[in-house]
């Protein structure tokens, strides 16, 4: 049984390191997914049991081994504690497409870290994985996330009404797409 999700390459931005997620990160993963603010617009409710982090790790390890998911843990350059995650998932190499997801601890919001991490993951997807299209599924009420993907070149391509049911609340989806030729580096 592996102690890390996958052998994702180490990526670095001016302020961040995107690295492999390991079993030793489970406390940080739980802290991220159990924070109601961080999970407000997510497709599942905030976690309430640390076992959920271990289950998440095993499920993601399975997808990573099959190269259907490329998960990175985000840390500041000068520290090794996870402040967030960014993942290329639902990777379909034959169709040259994937989806992207990202999440930061609320204490790190508003500093541009999400944009740095997202740009690095997108560049890897388009360059190393030779993807042509990357998609993002965003709750349209999450305006900061909508603005983030638009800043890096995503276009809003669709709107799905009442797509998610989380914690007794019904939420819509704004679908965004980015083609390799449109990606602003």
C-alpha positions as a Markdown table, in Angstrom:
| # | Residue | x | y | z |
|---|---|---|---|---|
| 1 | Unk | 0.0 | 0.0 | 0.0 |
| 2 | Unk | 1.5 | 3.3 | -1.1 |
| 3 | Unk | 2.1 | 6.2 | 1.3 |
| 4 | Unk | 1.4 | 8.7 | -1.5 |
| 5 | Unk | -1.3 | 9.4 | -4.0 |
| 6 | Unk | 0.8 | 9.2 | -7.0 |
| 7 | Unk | 4.1 | 10.2 | -8.5 |
| 8 | Unk | 2.9 | 13.6 | -9.7 |
| 9 | Unk | 5.8 | 15.8 | -10.6 |
| 10 | Unk | 6.8 | 18.5 | -8.3 |
| 11 | Unk | 5.7 | 21.9 | -9.7 |
| 12 | Unk | 6.8 | 25.2 | -8.4 |
| 13 | Unk | 5.4 | 28.7 | -8.8 |
| 14 | Unk | 7.0 | 31.9 | -7.4 |
| 15 | Unk | 5.3 | 31.3 | -4.0 |
| 16 | Unk | 4.0 | 27.7 | -4.0 |
| 17 | Unk | 5.1 | 24.2 | -4.3 |
| 18 | Unk | 2.7 | 21.6 | -5.8 |
| 19 | Unk | 3.7 | 18.2 | -4.6 |
| 20 | Unk | 2.5 | 14.7 | -4.0 |
| 21 | Unk | -0.1 | 14.2 | -1.3 |
| 22 | Unk | 1.0 | 11.6 | 1.3 |
| 23 | Unk | -0.6 | 9.8 | 4.3 |
| 24 | Unk | 1.1 | 12.3 | 6.6 |
| 25 | Unk | -1.0 | 15.0 | 5.1 |
| 26 | Unk | -4.3 | 13.4 | 6.3 |
| 27 | Unk | -4.7 | 15.9 | 9.2 |
| 28 | Unk | -4.4 | 18.8 | 6.8 |
| 29 | Unk | -6.8 | 17.2 | 4.2 |
| 30 | Unk | -9.3 | 16.7 | 7.0 |
| 31 | Unk | -8.9 | 20.3 | 8.2 |
| 32 | Unk | -9.6 | 21.5 | 4.7 |
| 33 | Unk | -12.6 | 19.3 | 4.0 |
| 34 | Unk | -14.1 | 19.8 | 7.5 |
| 35 | Unk | -14.2 | 23.6 | 7.3 |
| 36 | Unk | -17.7 | 24.7 | 6.4 |
| 37 | Unk | -16.4 | 27.9 | 4.7 |
| 38 | Unk | -14.1 | 25.9 | 2.4 |
| 39 | Unk | -16.9 | 23.4 | 1.6 |
| 40 | Unk | -19.7 | 26.0 | 1.1 |
| 41 | Unk | -20.0 | 25.5 | -2.6 |
| 42 | Unk | -18.6 | 21.9 | -2.8 |
| 43 | Unk | -20.6 | 19.0 | -4.2 |
| 44 | Unk | -20.5 | 17.2 | -0.8 |
| 45 | Unk | -20.9 | 18.5 | 2.8 |
| 46 | Unk | -18.1 | 19.3 | 5.2 |
| 47 | Unk | -16.6 | 16.2 | 6.7 |
| 48 | Unk | -17.3 | 15.3 | 10.3 |
| 49 | Unk | -15.0 | 12.3 | 10.9 |
| 50 | Unk | -11.2 | 12.1 | 10.3 |
| 51 | Unk | -11.8 | 8.6 | 8.8 |
| 52 | Unk | -13.3 | 10.4 | 5.8 |
| 53 | Unk | -9.8 | 11.8 | 5.0 |
| 54 | Unk | -8.3 | 8.3 | 5.0 |
| 55 | Unk | -11.2 | 7.0 | 2.8 |
| 56 | Unk | -10.7 | 10.0 | 0.5 |
| 57 | Unk | -7.0 | 9.1 | 0.3 |
| 58 | Unk | -7.6 | 5.5 | -0.7 |
| 59 | Unk | -10.2 | 6.4 | -3.3 |
| 60 | Unk | -7.9 | 9.1 | -4.8 |
| 61 | Unk | -4.9 | 6.7 | -4.8 |
| 62 | Unk | -6.9 | 4.2 | -6.9 |
| 63 | Unk | -7.7 | 6.9 | -9.5 |
| 64 | Unk | -4.1 | 8.2 | -9.5 |
| 65 | Unk | -2.7 | 4.7 | -10.1 |
| 66 | Unk | -4.9 | 4.5 | -13.2 |
| 67 | Unk | -3.7 | 8.0 | -14.3 |
| 68 | Unk | -7.3 | 9.3 | -14.2 |
| 69 | Unk | -6.4 | 11.8 | -11.5 |
| 70 | Unk | -3.3 | 14.1 | -11.0 |
| 71 | Unk | -3.7 | 15.4 | -7.4 |
| 72 | Unk | -1.2 | 18.0 | -6.0 |
| 73 | Unk | -1.0 | 19.2 | -2.4 |
| 74 | Unk | -0.3 | 23.0 | -2.2 |
| 75 | Unk | 2.3 | 24.3 | 0.2 |
| 76 | Unk | 4.1 | 27.6 | 0.5 |
| 77 | Unk | 7.6 | 27.5 | -0.9 |
| 78 | Unk | 9.2 | 27.9 | 2.6 |
| 79 | Unk | 6.9 | 25.4 | 4.4 |
| 80 | Unk | 5.7 | 21.9 | 3.9 |
| 81 | Unk | 2.2 | 22.1 | 5.5 |
| 82 | Unk | -0.7 | 21.7 | 3.0 |
| 83 | Unk | -2.8 | 24.9 | 2.5 |
| 84 | Unk | -4.9 | 23.4 | -0.3 |
| 85 | Unk | -5.1 | 21.0 | -3.2 |
| 86 | Unk | -5.5 | 21.2 | -7.0 |
| 87 | Unk | -6.4 | 18.2 | -9.0 |
| 88 | Unk | -6.7 | 17.3 | -12.7 |
| 89 | Unk | -9.3 | 14.5 | -12.6 |
| 90 | Unk | -11.6 | 12.5 | -14.9 |
| 91 | Unk | -8.6 | 12.5 | -17.2 |
| 92 | Unk | -9.4 | 11.0 | -20.5 |
| 93 | Unk | -6.2 | 10.7 | -22.5 |
| 94 | Unk | -7.8 | 9.3 | -25.6 |
| 95 | Unk | -10.2 | 12.3 | -25.8 |
| 96 | Unk | -7.5 | 14.7 | -24.5 |
| 97 | Unk | -9.8 | 16.2 | -21.8 |
| 98 | Unk | -10.0 | 16.5 | -18.0 |
| 99 | Unk | -11.7 | 18.4 | -15.2 |
| 100 | Unk | -10.0 | 20.6 | -12.7 |
| 101 | Unk | -10.8 | 21.2 | -9.0 |
| 102 | Unk | -9.0 | 23.3 | -6.4 |
| 103 | Unk | -9.5 | 24.2 | -2.8 |
| 104 | Unk | -7.7 | 26.4 | -0.3 |
| 105 | Unk | -7.9 | 26.9 | 3.5 |
| 106 | Unk | -10.0 | 30.1 | 4.1 |
| 107 | Unk | -7.0 | 31.6 | 5.9 |
| 108 | Unk | -5.2 | 31.6 | 2.5 |
| 109 | Unk | -8.0 | 33.2 | 0.4 |
| 110 | Unk | -7.5 | 36.5 | -1.4 |
| 111 | Unk | -3.7 | 36.2 | -1.8 |
| 112 | Unk | -3.6 | 34.9 | -5.4 |
| 113 | Unk | -2.5 | 31.3 | -4.4 |
| 114 | Unk | -5.4 | 29.7 | -6.2 |
| 115 | Unk | -4.5 | 31.4 | -9.4 |
| 116 | Unk | -0.8 | 30.4 | -9.2 |
| 117 | Unk | -1.7 | 26.8 | -8.4 |
| 118 | Unk | -4.3 | 26.6 | -11.1 |
| 119 | Unk | -2.0 | 28.0 | -13.8 |
| 120 | Unk | 0.7 | 25.5 | -12.9 |
| 121 | Unk | -1.7 | 22.5 | -13.0 |
| 122 | Unk | -3.3 | 23.7 | -16.3 |
| 123 | Unk | 0.2 | 24.2 | -17.9 |
| 124 | Unk | 1.1 | 20.6 | -16.8 |
| 125 | Unk | -2.2 | 19.3 | -18.2 |
| 126 | Unk | -1.8 | 21.0 | -21.6 |
| 127 | Unk | 1.9 | 20.5 | -22.0 |
| 128 | Unk | 2.9 | 17.2 | -20.3 |
| 129 | Unk | -0.4 | 15.4 | -20.6 |
| 130 | Unk | -1.1 | 16.9 | -24.0 |
| 131 | Unk | -4.7 | 17.7 | -23.1 |
| 132 | Unk | -6.8 | 19.8 | -25.5 |
| 133 | Unk | -9.6 | 20.7 | -23.1 |
| 134 | Unk | -10.0 | 21.2 | -19.4 |
| 135 | Unk | -13.4 | 21.8 | -17.7 |
| 136 | Unk | -14.5 | 23.3 | -14.4 |
| 137 | Unk | -17.8 | 22.7 | -12.6 |
| 138 | Unk | -18.6 | 25.7 | -10.3 |
| 139 | Unk | -21.5 | 26.7 | -8.2 |
| 140 | Unk | -22.5 | 30.0 | -9.8 |
| 141 | Unk | -23.0 | 31.6 | -6.4 |
| 142 | Unk | -19.2 | 31.2 | -5.8 |
| 143 | Unk | -18.3 | 34.4 | -7.7 |
| 144 | Unk | -14.7 | 34.4 | -6.6 |
| 145 | Unk | -14.2 | 31.0 | -8.2 |
| 146 | Unk | -16.0 | 32.0 | -11.4 |
| 147 | Unk | -13.8 | 35.1 | -11.7 |
| 148 | Unk | -10.7 | 33.0 | -11.0 |
| 149 | Unk | -11.3 | 30.6 | -13.9 |
| 150 | Unk | -12.3 | 33.5 | -16.2 |
| 151 | Unk | -9.0 | 35.3 | -15.4 |
| 152 | Unk | -7.0 | 32.3 | -16.7 |
| 153 | Unk | -9.1 | 32.0 | -19.9 |
| 154 | Unk | -12.0 | 29.7 | -19.2 |
| 155 | Unk | -15.2 | 30.5 | -20.9 |
| 156 | Unk | -18.6 | 29.8 | -19.4 |
| 157 | Unk | -20.2 | 27.3 | -21.7 |
| 158 | Unk | -23.3 | 26.1 | -19.9 |
| 159 | Unk | -25.6 | 26.2 | -16.9 |
| 160 | Unk | -27.2 | 23.2 | -15.3 |
| 161 | Unk | -30.1 | 23.9 | -13.1 |
| 162 | Unk | -30.5 | 22.1 | -9.8 |
| 163 | Unk | -27.6 | 19.7 | -10.4 |
| 164 | Unk | -26.4 | 19.2 | -6.8 |
| 165 | Unk | -28.2 | 18.4 | -3.6 |
| 166 | Unk | -25.9 | 19.0 | -0.6 |
| 167 | Unk | -27.0 | 19.4 | 3.0 |
| 168 | Unk | -30.7 | 19.8 | 2.0 |
| 169 | Unk | -29.8 | 22.6 | -0.4 |
| 170 | Unk | -30.2 | 22.5 | -4.2 |
| 171 | Unk | -27.5 | 24.2 | -6.2 |
| 172 | Unk | -26.9 | 24.9 | -9.9 |
| 173 | Unk | -23.7 | 24.4 | -11.9 |
| 174 | Unk | -21.9 | 26.8 | -14.2 |
| 175 | Unk | -19.8 | 24.8 | -16.7 |
| 176 | Unk | -16.6 | 26.3 | -17.9 |
| 177 | Unk | -14.2 | 25.1 | -20.5 |
| 178 | Unk | -10.7 | 26.0 | -21.6 |
| 179 | Unk | -8.9 | 24.9 | -24.7 |
| 180 | Unk | -5.2 | 24.5 | -24.9 |
| 181 | Unk | -4.9 | 27.2 | -27.6 |
| 182 | Unk | -6.8 | 29.7 | -25.3 |
| 183 | Unk | -4.7 | 29.2 | -22.2 |
| 184 | Unk | -3.0 | 32.5 | -21.2 |
| 185 | Unk | 0.3 | 31.6 | -19.6 |
